[in-house]
């Protein structure tokens, strides 16, 4: 008799639990978060006809024209818009920027030949280099990217810092800010590959391997 009562009690408790669970609204399937950015990939033409792979990432929430914030890199560009704000952009987002990332000549889908060099000849009108390519890029961006306010900045660390610093040799009028960080601008005194003229073979080997491998990703 006792066992029967315990069994009936257990059944009733189970039924009550089922009713309680049924009254709890089921959570809908996990919803896809709303996109934060528009993504566009373009091939920006340089003065000699070479085109550089460039991605333009614009905040969807923008309600007014924004300045352009450019990075020029040999390491590749995103293939889609980020689903969340990247950590490096969190402090930039409140101010509002159109983020532009560009592959240098000869890197990935960019046309031309990559030159691992900071050589610049401003006296030769036909010469192309990181300074002229940055100038031509900014000129194209302010004329063709919708929703920009005609102002641009460029920044970067290491090699990206070098390409940022080289814009100062002949800056575009629209370029209003340059942030050159930890850049190998002095190839003799204090570059990653040199220390006061002494060549660092460890860097040559590691960086050389990385450059060689990344060539096959083009």
Backbone bond lengths (Angstrom), bond angles and torsions (degrees), N, CA, C in turn:
res aa  C-N    CA-C-N  psi(-1)  N-CA   C-N-CA  omega(-1)  CA-C   N-CA-C  phi
1 X - - - 1.472 - - 1.529 111.55 -
2 X 1.317 114.92 -43.94 1.471 119.91 179.40 1.522 110.87 -63.21
3 X 1.322 113.32 -41.25 1.478 117.36 -179.84 1.521 110.39 -63.00
4 X 1.355 115.18 -39.44 1.463 118.96 179.84 1.517 111.18 -63.00
5 X 1.341 115.67 -43.04 1.471 119.50 179.87 1.538 111.26 -63.43
6 X 1.335 115.12 -40.60 1.462 118.43 179.03 1.525 111.14 -64.35
7 X 1.347 114.72 -38.05 1.475 118.73 179.61 1.523 110.75 -64.99
8 X 1.344 115.39 -45.16 1.473 119.33 -179.65 1.529 110.29 -63.82
9 X 1.341 115.59 -39.61 1.468 119.01 178.86 1.513 111.97 -63.13
10 X 1.326 115.57 -40.26 1.464 119.44 179.29 1.518 110.81 -64.44
11 X 1.365 115.97 -40.36 1.464 119.97 178.99 1.520 110.49 -63.27
12 X 1.322 117.38 -43.26 1.464 120.80 -179.67 1.533 111.30 -63.64
13 X 1.325 115.07 -42.13 1.476 118.31 178.74 1.517 110.54 -62.53
14 X 1.319 116.47 -40.41 1.470 119.97 179.22 1.519 111.02 -63.31
15 X 1.349 116.02 -41.68 1.465 119.55 179.04 1.520 111.43 -64.08
16 X 1.333 115.67 -41.48 1.471 119.33 178.82 1.528 111.45 -62.56
17 X 1.338 115.92 -39.46 1.462 119.77 178.34 1.518 111.23 -65.21
18 X 1.335 116.33 -39.70 1.466 119.78 178.85 1.517 111.30 -63.92
19 X 1.339 116.11 -40.33 1.468 119.80 178.56 1.519 110.97 -64.70
20 X 1.346 115.42 -41.33 1.464 119.56 -179.86 1.523 110.98 -63.98
21 X 1.322 115.79 -42.59 1.466 119.51 179.33 1.522 110.78 -65.02
22 X 1.350 116.26 -38.52 1.463 120.20 -178.65 1.517 111.53 -63.70
23 X 1.351 115.16 -29.25 1.469 118.17 -179.11 1.523 112.97 -78.64
24 X 1.327 117.02 -17.10 1.465 120.03 178.17 1.520 108.71 -77.44
25 X 1.317 119.23 121.57 1.475 120.27 -179.29 1.520 110.78 -61.24
26 X 1.309 114.66 132.20 1.451 119.94 178.57 1.517 110.60 -70.14
27 X 1.314 116.12 137.63 1.458 119.65 175.86 1.514 109.86 -70.94
28 X 1.285 115.61 134.99 1.466 118.92 178.27 1.518 109.42 -66.19
29 X 1.305 114.58 159.25 1.465 119.33 178.78 1.522 109.26 -54.98
30 X 1.294 115.11 148.39 1.461 121.07 -176.36 1.525 110.51 -53.45
31 X 1.315 115.76 119.07 1.456 119.97 -175.77 1.526 110.85 -82.53
32 X 1.301 115.45 147.77 1.446 120.71 177.01 1.530 109.02 -74.44
33 X 1.331 118.55 126.65 1.469 119.63 -179.23 1.523 111.29 -63.01
34 X 1.301 115.15 147.43 1.455 119.69 179.25 1.527 109.87 -64.75
35 X 1.327 117.11 137.85 1.472 119.25 -179.97 1.523 111.33 -63.92
36 X 1.329 115.05 144.74 1.466 120.76 -179.41 1.521 112.49 -97.32
37 X 1.344 115.84 -22.79 1.461 119.59 -172.16 1.529 111.09 -134.73
38 X 1.323 114.77 149.62 1.462 121.83 164.35 1.519 108.35 -89.86
39 X 1.316 116.30 145.17 1.471 121.73 -176.78 1.522 109.15 -124.36
40 X 1.324 115.71 133.89 1.461 121.31 177.88 1.518 109.08 -143.10
41 X 1.325 117.04 134.78 1.459 120.78 174.19 1.519 109.02 -114.24
42 X 1.317 116.43 131.97 1.460 122.13 -179.10 1.524 109.24 -134.98
43 X 1.316 115.64 163.43 1.459 122.36 173.77 1.522 106.72 -110.85
44 X 1.318 116.35 106.59 1.468 121.66 -174.29 1.528 109.67 -86.15
45 X 1.338 117.94 124.68 1.467 120.19 -177.62 1.527 112.58 -79.26
46 X 1.338 115.94 139.61 1.453 122.77 174.11 1.533 109.39 -97.17
47 X 1.310 117.41 174.46 1.460 122.48 -175.59 1.522 113.53 -64.02
48 X 1.325 117.92 -22.27 1.459 121.10 179.23 1.524 112.62 -99.37
49 X 1.345 116.94 9.19 1.455 120.59 177.13 1.515 114.85 93.56
50 X 1.329 117.84 -13.51 1.460 121.08 177.18 1.533 108.96 -68.14
51 X 1.333 115.91 141.08 1.466 120.52 -179.32 1.532 109.97 -113.35
52 X 1.342 115.21 138.72 1.457 121.21 -176.32 1.528 110.97 -112.84
53 X 1.331 114.46 131.66 1.463 121.35 179.52 1.532 109.75 -64.82
54 X 1.315 115.80 123.98 1.462 121.51 -173.20 1.518 109.73 -139.07
55 X 1.320 117.36 133.31 1.464 120.28 174.79 1.519 109.27 -113.09
56 X 1.324 114.73 142.62 1.460 123.03 -177.90 1.523 107.68 -119.96
57 X 1.320 116.55 120.40 1.467 122.11 -176.26 1.521 107.62 -119.73
58 X 1.327 115.22 112.31 1.465 121.09 -172.77 1.529 110.17 -115.47
59 X 1.324 118.99 131.29 1.474 120.27 176.71 1.526 111.04 -62.34
60 X 1.319 116.35 129.41 1.466 120.74 -179.67 1.524 110.83 -66.22
61 X 1.324 116.95 -29.25 1.467 121.00 -175.52 1.527 113.51 -77.64
62 X 1.325 117.55 -3.36 1.470 120.05 -176.31 1.524 110.60 -62.30
63 X 1.314 115.80 133.93 1.467 121.12 -179.56 1.525 112.05 -117.08
64 X 1.327 116.59 -1.90 1.456 120.81 179.63 1.527 108.99 -145.80
65 X 1.330 117.79 164.04 1.473 119.95 179.22 1.526 111.43 -58.57
66 X 1.332 115.42 140.82 1.460 121.18 -176.20 1.522 110.78 -120.02
67 X 1.336 117.53 153.83 1.465 120.33 172.30 1.531 110.21 -73.89
68 X 1.313 115.14 159.17 1.464 122.48 179.46 1.521 108.88 -96.45
69 X 1.325 116.68 133.15 1.459 121.99 176.47 1.531 107.48 -117.16
70 X 1.315 115.51 113.73 1.469 122.02 -168.81 1.521 111.96 -107.63
71 X 1.327 115.45 142.61 1.457 123.03 166.84 1.534 108.32 -129.23
72 X 1.335 115.15 137.15 1.469 120.71 178.34 1.530 107.13 -119.77
73 X 1.329 115.84 123.17 1.456 120.08 -166.40 1.527 112.24 -136.91
74 X 1.332 117.14 150.64 1.463 120.33 169.91 1.527 112.28 -95.09
75 X 1.330 117.27 3.90 1.462 121.36 -168.87 1.524 115.37 -103.50
76 X 1.312 118.44 4.88 1.457 120.34 178.85 1.519 112.94 103.61
77 X 1.336 115.10 156.40 1.461 121.79 -178.96 1.532 109.34 -118.68
78 X 1.330 118.19 160.38 1.471 120.37 178.06 1.527 111.11 -62.27
79 X 1.339 115.82 151.63 1.459 119.91 176.62 1.528 112.03 -101.90
80 X 1.334 116.20 0.52 1.461 120.59 176.77 1.528 108.54 -161.62
81 X 1.305 115.57 167.02 1.465 119.94 178.35 1.519 110.03 -71.63
82 X 1.321 118.03 144.52 1.473 119.43 176.67 1.522 110.81 -66.06
83 X 1.333 116.17 143.09 1.464 120.65 179.44 1.524 111.53 -80.84
84 X 1.322 116.32 -18.83 1.463 122.16 175.48 1.526 107.78 -136.00
85 X 1.305 115.95 164.79 1.464 119.54 -179.83 1.528 108.93 -69.00
86 X 1.333 118.64 121.10 1.466 120.32 177.42 1.529 110.61 -60.22
87 X 1.334 117.57 146.64 1.466 120.06 -179.39 1.526 113.34 -53.73
88 X 1.327 117.34 -37.28 1.466 120.46 -178.25 1.526 112.37 -69.90
89 X 1.325 117.32 -14.45 1.468 120.84 -178.13 1.527 113.31 -103.00
90 X 1.325 118.34 -7.33 1.459 120.31 -170.84 1.523 112.55 -59.91
91 X 1.324 116.74 -38.68 1.464 118.79 -179.46 1.521 112.01 -82.78
92 X 1.326 116.92 -10.82 1.454 120.71 178.92 1.528 112.01 -91.96
93 X 1.318 116.44 -28.34 1.461 120.81 -174.58 1.534 113.75 -57.37
94 X 1.348 119.78 -43.28 1.473 118.02 -178.92 1.523 113.35 -59.32
95 X 1.333 117.33 -31.35 1.468 119.86 -179.93 1.523 111.32 -77.09
96 X 1.337 116.82 -31.47 1.460 120.50 176.72 1.517 113.16 89.83
97 X 1.332 116.13 113.02 1.463 121.80 177.35 1.523 110.33 -142.89
98 X 1.306 115.28 154.43 1.456 122.30 164.61 1.520 106.04 -94.43
99 X 1.319 117.00 115.76 1.459 121.37 -176.42 1.528 109.92 -88.36
100 X 1.320 115.48 128.54 1.463 121.04 -179.72 1.524 108.38 -127.03
101 X 1.322 116.45 129.74 1.464 122.38 179.71 1.526 107.86 -126.97
102 X 1.323 115.57 130.28 1.470 120.30 -173.39 1.525 111.00 -129.88
103 X 1.328 115.68 137.04 1.460 121.08 172.19 1.523 109.97 -80.93
104 X 1.320 116.45 137.40 1.458 120.95 178.19 1.524 110.60 -68.20
105 X 1.311 115.88 169.40 1.467 121.43 177.68 1.536 111.04 -51.99
106 X 1.323 114.61 136.47 1.447 119.92 174.61 1.504 115.50 74.10
107 X 1.334 118.14 6.25 1.462 121.55 -178.52 1.530 109.56 -108.68
108 X 1.322 116.34 126.15 1.451 123.64 178.85 1.530 109.71 55.70
109 X 1.324 119.63 -119.10 1.466 119.83 -176.37 1.528 113.43 -90.70
110 X 1.312 118.25 0.60 1.462 120.20 176.12 1.526 109.76 -72.48
111 X 1.305 115.23 139.96 1.463 120.62 -179.19 1.535 110.14 -80.32
112 X 1.333 115.48 171.10 1.458 120.84 176.82 1.513 112.49 91.89
113 X 1.316 114.83 -167.14 1.464 122.47 -176.11 1.526 109.23 -118.20
114 X 1.317 115.65 129.43 1.465 119.78 179.20 1.526 109.91 -76.89
115 X 1.326 115.69 133.05 1.453 122.12 176.88 1.525 108.96 -118.52
116 X 1.332 115.88 114.11 1.469 120.12 177.93 1.525 107.90 -78.76
117 X 1.337 114.99 75.86 1.458 119.34 -171.34 1.519 110.15 -158.32
118 X 1.324 115.97 151.33 1.459 121.56 173.49 1.528 110.81 -105.27
119 X 1.321 115.61 20.41 1.468 120.78 -178.93 1.525 111.00 -66.58
120 X 1.329 115.52 135.71 1.460 121.92 178.36 1.518 108.46 -142.61
121 X 1.327 116.57 133.83 1.461 121.78 173.99 1.522 107.60 -126.33
122 X 1.320 116.24 96.34 1.458 120.66 -177.67 1.521 112.93 -77.77
123 X 1.324 116.65 -10.14 1.462 120.27 -179.61 1.522 112.17 -84.20
124 X 1.327 116.60 -19.15 1.465 120.85 -179.31 1.524 108.88 -95.55
125 X 1.339 118.43 110.77 1.471 120.58 -176.86 1.524 113.40 -65.79
126 X 1.333 117.31 -17.94 1.466 120.54 -178.80 1.531 112.41 -95.80
127 X 1.309 117.05 -7.79 1.464 120.21 -177.27 1.524 110.33 -73.38
128 X 1.323 115.50 144.21 1.466 121.37 174.40 1.526 109.02 -124.11
129 X 1.300 115.53 144.77 1.461 121.56 -177.77 1.529 107.54 -163.56
130 X 1.321 117.21 -173.00 1.459 119.14 -177.37 1.528 112.22 -66.22
131 X 1.317 117.11 -27.18 1.463 120.21 178.18 1.528 110.84 -70.77
132 X 1.327 116.97 -48.79 1.471 119.80 -179.76 1.523 111.33 -68.65
133 X 1.340 117.30 -37.22 1.467 119.42 179.56 1.526 111.26 -65.08
134 X 1.331 116.94 -38.15 1.464 119.68 177.19 1.528 110.42 -65.80
135 X 1.315 116.20 -42.03 1.473 120.86 178.84 1.529 110.01 -59.74
136 X 1.339 116.43 -49.01 1.469 120.73 -178.12 1.526 111.13 -65.33
137 X 1.335 116.00 -35.89 1.465 120.01 179.44 1.521 111.05 -64.70
138 X 1.323 116.90 -49.00 1.463 120.47 -179.59 1.520 110.56 -63.41
139 X 1.316 116.52 -39.28 1.456 120.30 178.78 1.528 110.67 -60.00
140 X 1.323 116.55 -43.49 1.470 121.05 179.96 1.522 110.69 -68.32
141 X 1.315 116.59 -42.54 1.468 120.18 -175.60 1.524 112.22 -62.76
142 X 1.322 117.15 -47.15 1.469 118.70 -176.33 1.527 111.32 -68.55
143 X 1.326 116.77 -20.61 1.468 120.84 179.85 1.526 112.62 -90.79
144 X 1.333 118.39 -23.79 1.464 119.96 -170.05 1.521 115.03 -121.66
145 X 1.309 119.38 -17.74 1.463 120.28 -178.67 1.523 109.25 -85.56
146 X 1.309 115.93 119.51 1.459 119.45 -178.48 1.524 110.79 -69.30
147 X 1.306 115.60 147.03 1.462 120.79 175.45 1.513 114.81 78.73
148 X 1.354 118.27 13.66 1.467 118.34 176.32 1.523 109.70 -97.25
149 X 1.327 116.04 156.77 1.468 120.12 -175.07 1.530 113.38 -100.87
150 X 1.333 116.45 13.65 1.456 119.84 176.68 1.514 114.62 85.12
151 X 1.324 117.04 6.32 1.466 121.02 179.28 1.525 109.66 -119.97
152 X 1.325 115.02 147.87 1.465 119.67 -178.40 1.517 110.53 -140.41
153 X 1.315 114.81 151.84 1.461 122.61 171.88 1.513 108.26 -133.14
154 X 1.319 116.86 160.00 1.455 121.40 177.82 1.521 108.49 -138.04
155 X 1.329 116.13 143.40 1.468 119.53 -178.38 1.518 109.05 -151.26
156 X 1.335 115.16 166.18 1.450 119.21 176.47 1.512 111.94 169.48
157 X 1.328 114.31 163.02 1.465 123.05 179.37 1.522 108.69 -117.23
158 X 1.330 116.97 143.54 1.464 123.35 178.49 1.529 109.41 63.40
159 X 1.340 118.17 -124.78 1.473 118.32 -177.09 1.523 110.89 -63.01
160 X 1.335 116.62 -33.91 1.463 119.45 176.81 1.522 111.07 -67.30
161 X 1.334 116.62 -28.56 1.459 120.51 173.90 1.513 111.31 -69.17
162 X 1.344 115.75 -35.84 1.466 120.08 176.76 1.518 110.80 -62.87
163 X 1.335 117.35 -47.93 1.465 119.53 -179.84 1.522 111.52 -65.02
164 X 1.346 116.38 -30.92 1.469 119.03 175.69 1.524 110.45 -68.15
165 X 1.339 116.61 -47.08 1.458 120.25 -177.96 1.522 113.02 -63.47
166 X 1.323 116.68 -32.52 1.463 119.84 -177.37 1.518 113.06 -69.61
167 X 1.335 117.60 -15.94 1.470 119.15 175.73 1.524 111.16 -66.11
168 X 1.338 116.95 -23.95 1.463 120.57 -176.53 1.525 112.93 -70.41
169 X 1.330 117.03 -16.17 1.466 119.53 178.24 1.525 111.56 -69.38
170 X 1.324 116.32 -28.43 1.473 120.94 176.03 1.523 107.59 -157.42
171 X 1.330 117.43 76.47 1.463 120.87 -173.83 1.521 113.09 -73.25
172 X 1.299 115.50 142.63 1.461 121.46 173.59 1.525 109.17 -69.51
173 X 1.327 118.83 145.35 1.478 120.12 179.67 1.527 113.88 -56.62
174 X 1.332 117.43 -27.28 1.462 120.22 -179.39 1.518 112.39 -80.12
175 X 1.333 117.54 -11.56 1.462 120.74 -178.60 1.525 109.58 -78.62
176 X 1.313 116.16 115.30 1.460 121.41 -174.24 1.529 113.76 -109.59
177 X 1.323 117.93 -15.87 1.461 120.06 -177.27 1.519 110.19 -151.71
178 X 1.341 116.17 139.48 1.467 122.66 177.73 1.525 107.79 -133.50
179 X 1.339 116.06 127.89 1.459 121.26 176.40 1.523 108.22 -121.67
180 X 1.328 115.26 101.02 1.466 122.38 -179.21 1.527 108.02 -99.55
181 X 1.332 117.09 116.12 1.462 120.58 -172.59 1.533 110.71 -123.26
182 X 1.339 115.84 127.39 1.468 122.49 176.47 1.521 111.52 47.08
183 X 1.315 116.14 48.58 1.463 120.80 -173.85 1.527 111.89 -95.89
184 X 1.327 117.31 145.69 1.469 120.80 177.46 1.525 111.69 -81.73
185 X 1.326 116.41 60.33 1.461 119.99 -176.50 1.523 112.22 -79.37
186 X 1.327 117.09 -22.95 1.466 120.60 177.68 1.529 107.75 -111.00
187 X 1.311 116.70 98.87 1.457 121.08 -174.21 1.526 112.90 -72.77
188 X 1.320 117.07 -4.96 1.471 119.43 -176.83 1.525 112.45 -111.03
189 X 1.331 115.84 -49.97 1.464 118.90 -170.64 1.530 114.26 -80.44
190 X 1.329 116.95 -43.29 1.466 117.23 -170.64 1.524 111.40 -154.46
191 X 1.304 116.57 53.44 1.448 122.07 174.77 1.528 108.29 -96.27
192 X 1.337 118.02 164.95 1.465 120.17 177.33 1.529 111.39 -57.44
193 X 1.320 116.53 -35.18 1.467 119.56 -175.09 1.527 113.04 -90.46
194 X 1.315 117.34 -4.80 1.463 121.13 179.30 1.533 109.31 -137.92
195 X 1.307 115.20 150.80 1.465 120.98 168.33 1.516 106.97 -133.84
196 X 1.340 114.78 101.04 1.459 121.43 -178.56 1.539 110.73 54.68
197 X 1.328 114.01 46.20 1.447 120.08 175.66 1.508 115.28 90.85
198 X 1.333 118.70 -13.73 1.464 120.93 -178.99 1.522 109.73 -85.96
199 X 1.326 116.48 123.70 1.451 121.76 -179.21 1.526 110.92 -73.26
200 X 1.321 116.77 133.65 1.464 121.42 179.56 1.535 108.47 -100.15
201 X 1.313 116.52 102.08 1.455 121.18 -176.15 1.524 112.28 -63.84
202 X 1.335 117.30 -31.32 1.463 119.40 -179.49 1.524 111.03 -61.68
203 X 1.343 117.36 -39.52 1.455 120.95 178.04 1.516 111.26 -70.54
204 X 1.322 116.82 -38.93 1.455 120.21 179.00 1.529 109.93 -59.55
205 X 1.332 116.46 -44.06 1.462 120.34 -177.65 1.529 111.90 -68.31
206 X 1.337 117.01 -46.49 1.469 119.45 -176.54 1.525 111.19 -70.43
207 X 1.337 117.09 -45.75 1.459 119.61 -179.91 1.516 111.34 -69.97
208 X 1.332 116.62 -37.20 1.460 119.34 178.66 1.509 111.57 -61.35
209 X 1.322 117.15 -40.61 1.468 121.00 178.35 1.522 110.60 -64.78
210 X 1.336 116.08 -40.99 1.464 119.05 -178.97 1.522 111.30 -65.53
211 X 1.342 116.12 -43.72 1.462 119.05 178.89 1.524 110.78 -62.60
212 X 1.326 116.53 -43.33 1.460 120.24 -178.30 1.523 111.25 -62.95
213 X 1.331 116.99 -42.36 1.466 120.35 -179.71 1.522 111.27 -66.64
214 X 1.340 116.39 -40.79 1.457 118.98 -176.00 1.521 112.55 -70.74
215 X 1.312 118.02 -17.55 1.464 120.05 176.43 1.517 111.40 -61.56
216 X 1.333 117.37 -29.66 1.461 120.95 -177.29 1.521 111.90 -80.13
217 X 1.337 117.63 -4.09 1.454 121.12 178.65 1.501 112.35 -91.67
218 X 1.284 117.85 -0.03 1.457 121.04 -178.62 1.519 110.63 -67.63
